[in-house]
Amino acid sequence: MEISLLNQRITFQQNTILTDHIGNHRNSWENDFSCYATVGGESGRNGKETAVAGTVVEDTDISFTVRWCGQTANVGTTSHRIIFKDEIYNIVSIDHMNYKKKCIKFRCRKARR
């Protein structure tokens, strides 16, 4: 893996459950860790706009490749999401790149707000 290609800082957020003073549970996202990544697939060919219920919605697919470490190996598709340039990306799939423990690729989709 070419280290010089890891030039973009991304933040992983973890889904946690908070309980308020009367016992109600709600989900919250908290910053878990941050690392450098190679970003790919954010070009116009992967982005598309679709009409949903009379509105135009942008679906952007993007992939982040990071170095393997204990923290990145424990990331899950439902328990984590990625913040990149103040945009939220939900993790669609995780590719461990033949389990060689060198790098991990996260395929993501921009979250709708």
C-alpha positions in Angstrom: 0.0 0.0 0.0 1.3 3.4 -1.0 1.4 5.5 2.2 1.5 8.8 0.3 -2.0 8.1 -1.1 -3.5 8.2 2.4 -4.0 12.0 2.2 -7.6 12.6 3.5 -8.6 12.7 7.1 -11.9 10.8 7.9 -13.7 10.3 11.3 -15.4 7.1 12.3 -18.5 7.6 14.5 -20.0 4.8 16.7 -23.7 4.4 17.4 -24.4 4.5 21.1 -27.6 4.3 23.1 -28.3 7.1 25.6 -30.8 6.9 28.5 -32.3 10.2 29.7 -33.4 10.9 33.3 -36.8 9.2 32.9 -35.5 6.1 31.2 -36.1 6.8 27.5 -33.6 5.3 25.1 -32.3 7.1 22.1 -29.6 6.6 19.6 -26.6 9.0 19.4 -23.5 9.1 17.2 -20.2 9.8 19.0 -16.7 10.2 17.5 -14.8 6.9 17.9 -11.5 7.5 16.1 -10.0 9.3 13.2 -7.4 8.2 10.5 -6.1 9.0 7.1 -7.6 7.3 4.0 -7.5 7.1 0.3 -10.8 8.3 -1.2 -12.1 6.9 -4.4 -15.3 6.8 -6.5 -16.6 10.2 -5.7 -16.7 11.2 -9.4 -19.9 12.0 -11.3 -20.1 8.5 -12.8 -20.9 7.0 -9.4 -23.2 9.8 -8.3 -26.8 9.8 -9.5 -29.9 11.7 -8.8 -33.3 10.1 -8.5 -36.8 11.4 -8.1 -38.3 10.2 -4.8 -41.8 11.4 -3.8 -41.6 14.4 -6.0 -38.1 15.5 -4.8 -34.7 15.1 -6.4 -32.4 13.0 -4.1 -28.7 12.6 -4.7 -27.2 9.1 -4.1 -23.4 9.4 -4.0 -21.3 6.2 -3.7 -17.8 6.6 -2.4 -15.1 4.2 -1.1 -12.5 4.8 1.6 -9.3 2.7 1.9 -7.5 2.8 5.2 -4.6 0.9 6.8 -5.5 -2.2 8.8 -5.3 -1.8 12.6 -7.3 -3.1 15.6 -9.7 -0.2 15.5 -10.5 -0.4 11.8 -10.9 -4.2 12.0 -13.7 -3.8 14.5 -15.8 -1.4 12.5 -19.2 -2.7 11.5 -21.8 -1.6 8.9 -24.5 -0.9 11.4 -22.5 0.3 14.4 -20.4 2.9 12.6 -20.5 5.6 10.0 -17.9 7.9 8.4 -17.6 11.7 8.4 -15.7 13.1 5.4 -15.6 16.9 4.7 -18.5 17.6 7.0 -20.7 15.0 5.1 -22.1 11.8 6.6 -21.6 8.5 4.8 -23.3 5.2 5.9 -21.1 2.1 5.4 -22.7 -0.2 2.9 -20.0 -2.9 2.8 -16.6 -3.7 4.2 -13.8 -5.4 2.1 -10.9 -6.8 4.1 -8.8 -7.1 1.0 -8.2 -10.9 1.2 -7.6 -10.7 5.0 -3.9 -9.9 4.5 -4.1 -7.3 7.4 -2.7 -4.5 5.2 -5.7 -2.4 4.3 -9.5 -2.3 4.5 -11.9 -0.8 2.0 -15.2 0.7 3.1 -17.9 1.2 0.5 -20.2 4.0 1.6 -23.3 5.9 0.5 -24.0 9.5 1.4 -26.6 9.8 4.1 -29.8 11.7 3.4 -30.6 14.5 5.8 
